[in-house]
Amino acid sequence: MGSTAQRQLLDALEAQCAGGQSIPLSAFMQQVLSHPEYGYYAQNTAIGAEGDFITAPEISPLFGEITGAFLTYVWALSGKPDAGNALYFEAGPGRGSLLADIMRVFSHHDCALKDSQLTLLETSQKLQTQLRTHLVATLADRDISRQLQVISTPDNLPEMPIFGVANEFFDALGVDQAILTDTGWYWHEVFCTAPSSFHLAPARPLTADEIASHDLPSDASIGTIIERSSMAESVTATLAAHIARYGGVLVIADYGKSDNIGDTIQAVKQHNSHPFFKDIGTADLTHLVDFSALARQTEAQQARFIGPVFQADFLKELGLFERTEALRRPDQPEFNRQLVASAERLTSPAQMGQIFKIAAILPAGEGLPPGFSTYTAPSETIDRLPASRSHPA
């Protein structure tokens, strides 16, 4: 980010804090990340080795191959709708690497989704430009300008089943925090006490209605922080309602946990954890996704939320290591080394294997799809669907 753009961002934030006012944490994060002119995603190269973080599809096409095979499986179970009666959906598509890998799988399996409308949820103009450029280059055999639709909200999707992915999407949406003080629950909000110097502090007490609706523990100790992402919940409810009515599936891949307790916000810069309020506008801001909140929103819409399971378990159950072995080239040891290293990075508990988790939103029904055998639904027993071990080429 250029110094001028960063200064404009800081000036705008400081103006909102004038006179001792505070900024809700979610609003602060959204403005820093997504301001259309001088936000982080508008000004920086975020994804990839040259950026601040790298996603699973950028590490290896293996992630997209396995995910694409899973989507193909659910498409087949859904009656194999033709291209005019189903669409591929992706939230937070980045540079399009995941989509390109999945499209190759669809083509290999003669899945009609390869010719369906590609509907991508992305608000950053810079990422939209990178996305179109990358897809035109990697999917040169199809008319991307005709097939591709980029949207900024999941509202008003076509009335047909969606088969899609939200990969590292929800962690980038703003989150709010409530903190328990010796005088009760307060919103933890952003203050500015000196130029370009921001910090979090209790701002205003929660109302009785807010306390009742925010799932606050009655036995919490002083200093306990509870997080909630209203944006994540709203998007989940919209997509779950669509799937409940029209069918399909949404695979959610993100790093997170199954509760909302604790301060999980962080900044990431040059692939390392970074102080949250340092280098505002030039570092990525994120938080751990509360999968239990997404599950509640899904179930409220009469859809099914399955998971989360560890990313390692999902990928291994669907044949990641078998696919890795099949791709080895006897005369290319360096290629093989990188191939195995990328598979390990996706599944190792010390890297992405356990902190990243996989969940799925499906229509109401019974059974567990392949990839989720390690998941046990709370207080219920579910018969599994037949396991699938097919591997894309």
N, C-alpha and C positions, 0 to 999 in steps of 0.2 A: 504494500500500500504506500502510495506517495505521501510525503509529509503534509501536503495541502489537504488531501482527502482525510487523513487521520485527524488533522486539526479541526476540520469541519465536523467530523463525528464527535470529537471531544467537546467542541463548542456547543453542539446540540444537546449533548448529555448534561453538560454543566448548566445550561439554561434551564433544563427541567428540574435541576436541584436547587435553583436559586431560592433564597429565603428560607433555607432549611428544609425544603421539600424533599421527598424521597421518590424513587422510581421503583415500581414493582420489579422484582428480579426477572420475571418472564419477559416483561416489556424491555428491560435493559438488554437481555440476551438477544431478543429478536432484532432490536435496532442495531446492535453491534454486528450481528451476523448478516442481517438481511436487508439493511437499508439499500434501496435500489441504486443510489449514487455512490455512497462511500462506506457501505458495509463491508464486512470481511469477504463475503463471497463475491461481491461486485469488484473488489480490488485485488484479490490475492489468488495465486495458484495454490489451491488447498489440497488437492488429491494427487498422490503419486510420490515418487522418490524425491522429486524436486519441490514438493509442497510440504505441508505440515503433518499429514497423516496418510495412511494407505489403507484401502479397504480390501476385503477378501477377493473380490473379482480382479483387482489390480495385482494381487499376489500371484494368482494362478487361475487359468480358465477352468481348472477342475471344479471350483466352487460353482461356476455358472453351469457347467455340464451336469453336475449332480442336481442342482436346483431345477434346471430345465427338464431333466428326466422325471423329477417329482411332479412338476406341473403337467407334463405329458400324461403321466399316470392318472392324475385327478381329472384331466380333460377326457381321457378315455372312459373313466368311471361315470363321467357326467353325460355320456351318450355321444361323444365326439361331435359337438356342435360345429357347423361349418364356419368358415372365416367371416361370413356376413352376420353370424349370430353369436359371436363371442369376441372378446377383445383381450389383448395383452395389456396389463397395467403395471406401472412401476412408479413407486414413490421415492424421490431422491435418486434419480438415475445417474448422477455424477457425470462422467464423460462418456457413458454408454458402453463400457466394457462388459458389464453383466448382460445387458440386452443382446449385444452381439454374440456372446457365447451361448445364450439361451436360444437365439434364433437358429444357430447352427444345429442345436439338438432338435429343435422342432423340424427342421428340414430333414435331418437324418431319419426321424421317426415318421415322416410324412404327416406331421401334426398340422391341422388346419390353422393353428394359431400363427404359423409362419407368415400367413397372408392376411391376418386379421389387422384391424386398426391397432396401432401402437399408441397407447395413451400414457403420457409421462407427466407426473406431477413434479414440477420444478419452477420455483419462483425467481431464481437468479438469472438475469439476462446473460451474464458472462458464461454461466454453466450451460444455458440453453444454446449459445453459440458454439461452445466447445462440443456439446453433445451432437448437434446437427453435423458439424464438420467431421467428427469421428465416425458417425454412423454412415454418412455418405461414402467415406473411404472404406469402411469395413464391410458394408452391406451394398456394394456397388451393383449387385445383380438385381436390385429391386428399386422401385420408385419411392424413395423415402419421403419426398415432399408430398406425395399423395397419401402415404400410409401413416405418417407420423403426425400426432397431435400433442402439443405441449400445453398443459393446463396449470393454473395456479391454485386451484381448489378442487377437492374431490366431489363437489356438489354437481348434480346434473349429469352424471355419467349416463351413457346410453342404456336403455332398458334391456340388458342382456348380461349373461354371466361374465365375470372378469376372472382372469387367471394371471396372478401377478405376484410381485415381490416388493417389500419395503426393506431395503438393506441399508442399515445405519442411517435411517431416516428419523425415527422418533427421538433419538438421543440429541438431535440438533434443534429440536423444538424447545422453546423456552419453558422453564420450570419455576414455580413459586415455592417459597419456604415459609413455614410457620415455626416459631421457636417458643418453647415454654420458659417463661421467666418466673420470678418469685411473685409476680402479680398476675400471672395468667398467660394465655397464648397470644402472641403478637406476630404480625407479618414481619418477616425478615426482609428488609428492602435496602436499596442502594442509595447511599448518601455521598455527597461530595463536600468535603470540608476545606479543600485547598485546590487550586488549579490542577486539573488532571489527576487528582488523588481521590479515589473512590473506595468505599468500604461498605460492608453489610452491618446493619444494626436493627434492633426492634423498632418498628415504625408506628403501628397503630394496633389496637387490640382487635382480635377477631370478634365478630358479633356472635350471638347465641346461635343464629341460623348457620353461620359459617362453621362454627365448632361442630354442630350436629351433622353437617354435610361433608366434612373433610376427613372422616375416619381417624380421629385423633385418639390415641390411647389414653385410657383413664388413669393408668398407673405410671405414666411417664415421669421421669426425673427432670429437675431443672436443667435447662440447656439442651433438652431433646429437640431435634429438628425433624419436621415432617415435610416431605416434598410432594408437590402435585403439579402435573402438567395439564392444564385445561385444554391446550391446543392438541396434545396427543390424544386425550380422551375424546375430543370432538371429532378429530379425523377418524379415529377408530370406530366411533359410533356410526358415522356416515358410511364408511366402507362395510361395516358389519351389517347394517340395515340393507345395503345393496345386495350383499351376498345372501343374506337370509331370504330375500325376495326373489332374486334372479339366479342365484347359484354361482359356482366357481370356487376360488380359493385365493387367499392372500397369505403368502409366506412372509413372516416377520423375522429378520435377522438383525440382532442388535446386541449391544453389551448392556447388561442390566441385572436385575434381581427380582424377587417376587414379594417385595414389600416397599413401603415408602418412607422408611425410617432412616435418618442419617443425612448428613451433608455430602452430596455426591458430585456437586458441580466442580468442574476443572477446566483449565485451559490447556491446549496442546499447541506446541510450536516446534517445528523442525523435528517432529516425531518423538518429542519428549514432553512429559508433564511440565506445566509452566504456571507461575502464579496467576491466579484468576484475573486480577486487576492490573497486571503488568502488560504493556504493549497492547492496549485496547485497540481493537480493529485490525491488528496484524497477527493475532493468534486465534485459533479456533476455540469456541466455547461449547461445552457439552455437559451431559449429566448421565447417570445410570438410569435406564428405562425401568419403570415400575410395571412389570408384566401383569401383576395382579390387578392393577387399575385398568389395563387394556382388556383383561378378561372380563371384568365387571361390565364394562361398556359393551362388549360383544354380547354377553349373555342378556343384557337388558334389551338388545335388539332381536332376541330370539335366534341368534346364530350360535355356533360352537367355537370356543377357543380351546385349542389343544396345545399343551406345552406351558412353559418353555422346557426344552431339553438342551443339554450342552450341544454346542455346534459340533464338537468332536463326535458325539454319539450319533447325531443326525447324519453326518457325512460318512462315517464309517459304516453305519448300518446300510446305507444306500450304495456302498461299494467303492468308496474313495480309494482305498489302498489297492483293491483289485484293478481299478481303472488306472492307477499310477503304474502298476506293474505292466499292464497292457501297452502303455505308451512308451516304455523303455526302448531305447535304440542301442543295439549291441555295439555299434561302432562309434557312439557319441557319449563318452563317459561324462563330459562336462554337462551336457544336456540332462543326462540321467541324475547327476548330482543335484542340479537345480530343481529338477522335477520332484525328487524325494524331499528336498529341503522345503519346497513350497507346501507339499502335503503335510509335512511335520509342523510347519508354521500354522497351518489351518487347524490342526487337531491337538497340538501339544498343550497340556494344562498350563505350562509356563508361558505360553504365547496366546493364541486365540481360542484354544480348544474349549475352555470352560468359562472364561469371562464373557465370551460371546455365546448367545443362546438363540434357539430357533423356536418359533411358535407358528401356528397356522389358524386362520379364521376360515371356517367351513359352514355350510348350511346345517340346519338341525338334522340330526341323525345319530347313528351309532357306529362304533368301530374306530380303530386307530389306523391311520394310513402308515405305510412303511416310513421309517425314519424316526418314529415316535414310540418305539416299543419300551423305552425307559421311562415314559411318562405314565403316571398313575393319577387319574382324575380324582379330585377330592371326594371322598365318601361315596364312590361308585365304582363298579367293576364294568369294564367295557371289553367286549369281544373284539379281537383284532381282525382287521381286514387281511386278506392273503398277502404275504410278504412278496415284494418284488425285488429282483436282483438284476434287472436289465441295466445295461450301461450304454450310454451314448457313444457314438464314434467320435 
